[in-house]
């Protein structure tokens, strides 16, 4: 009986910790993500870029990139042939 209580307590503790896991975006960027990160870096002339999110589609993957210290958002579309759209600022900050 005592062993059952210990197992139950351990399972309960692990279950409660599962909700504390934070997605830090540490997964490896896809080729589409990398293409847009390069395109945004070239467009903004600012190497301080970070992948914020990516949304795959057969027609093109939308990639949102944060630029600079304030992570100004830029959008880029990556296509299956390796090309990208011209990155577009989503914050209307002008040049960064």
C-alpha positions as CSV (number, residue, x, y, z in Angstrom):
1,X,0.0,0.0,0.0
2,X,2.8,2.4,0.9
3,X,4.5,1.8,-2.5
4,X,1.3,2.6,-4.3
5,X,1.1,6.0,-2.5
6,X,4.6,6.8,-3.5
7,X,4.0,5.9,-7.1
8,X,0.8,8.0,-7.1
9,X,2.6,10.9,-5.6
10,X,5.4,10.7,-8.2
11,X,3.0,10.5,-11.1
12,X,1.0,13.5,-9.7
13,X,4.2,15.6,-9.3
14,X,5.3,14.8,-12.8
15,X,1.9,15.6,-14.2
16,X,1.9,19.0,-12.6
17,X,5.3,19.8,-13.9
18,X,4.3,19.0,-17.5
19,X,2.3,22.2,-17.6
20,X,5.5,24.2,-16.7
21,X,7.3,23.3,-19.9
22,X,7.9,26.4,-22.0
23,X,8.4,26.3,-25.8
24,X,11.5,28.4,-26.3
25,X,11.6,27.9,-30.1
26,X,14.8,25.9,-29.8
27,X,13.9,23.6,-32.6
28,X,16.1,23.7,-35.7
29,X,14.9,26.1,-38.3
30,X,13.7,24.5,-41.6
31,X,15.3,25.3,-44.9
32,X,12.4,27.7,-45.5
33,X,13.0,29.4,-42.2
34,X,16.7,29.7,-42.9
35,X,16.0,31.2,-46.3
36,X,13.8,33.9,-44.8
37,X,16.2,34.6,-42.0
38,X,18.9,35.2,-44.6
39,X,16.5,37.4,-46.7
40,X,15.5,39.5,-43.7
41,X,19.1,39.9,-42.7
42,X,20.0,41.2,-46.2
43,X,17.0,43.4,-46.4
44,X,17.4,45.1,-43.0
45,X,21.2,45.0,-43.0
46,X,20.9,43.8,-39.4
47,X,22.3,40.4,-38.4
48,X,20.3,40.4,-35.1
49,X,17.4,38.2,-36.3
50,X,15.4,35.5,-34.7
51,X,12.7,33.2,-35.9
52,X,9.4,34.1,-34.2
53,X,7.1,31.7,-36.0
54,X,6.6,29.8,-39.2
55,X,3.5,28.5,-41.0
56,X,3.9,25.9,-43.7
57,X,1.7,25.9,-46.8
58,X,2.1,24.1,-50.1
59,X,2.1,27.4,-51.9
60,X,4.7,29.0,-49.6
61,X,5.8,29.0,-46.0
62,X,5.1,32.3,-44.1
63,X,7.9,33.1,-41.8
64,X,7.8,35.9,-39.2
65,X,11.2,37.1,-38.1
66,X,12.1,39.4,-35.2
67,X,14.8,42.0,-36.0
68,X,17.0,43.9,-33.6
69,X,16.8,44.3,-29.9
70,X,13.1,45.1,-29.9
71,X,12.3,42.1,-32.3
72,X,10.5,44.3,-34.9
73,X,8.4,41.8,-36.9
74,X,9.2,41.2,-40.6
75,X,7.3,38.8,-42.9
76,X,8.8,36.6,-45.6
77,X,7.4,33.9,-47.8
78,X,9.7,31.0,-48.6
79,X,8.9,28.8,-51.7
80,X,9.7,25.2,-52.3
81,X,12.3,26.1,-55.0
82,X,14.4,27.9,-52.4
83,X,13.4,31.4,-53.4
84,X,11.7,34.0,-51.1
85,X,9.5,37.0,-51.4
86,X,11.0,40.4,-50.6
87,X,10.7,40.7,-46.8
88,X,8.2,43.2,-45.6
89,X,8.1,45.1,-42.2
90,X,5.0,44.4,-40.2
91,X,5.8,47.3,-37.8
92,X,6.1,50.3,-40.1
93,X,9.3,51.4,-38.4
94,X,11.1,52.4,-41.5
95,X,14.6,51.2,-41.9
96,X,16.2,49.3,-39.0
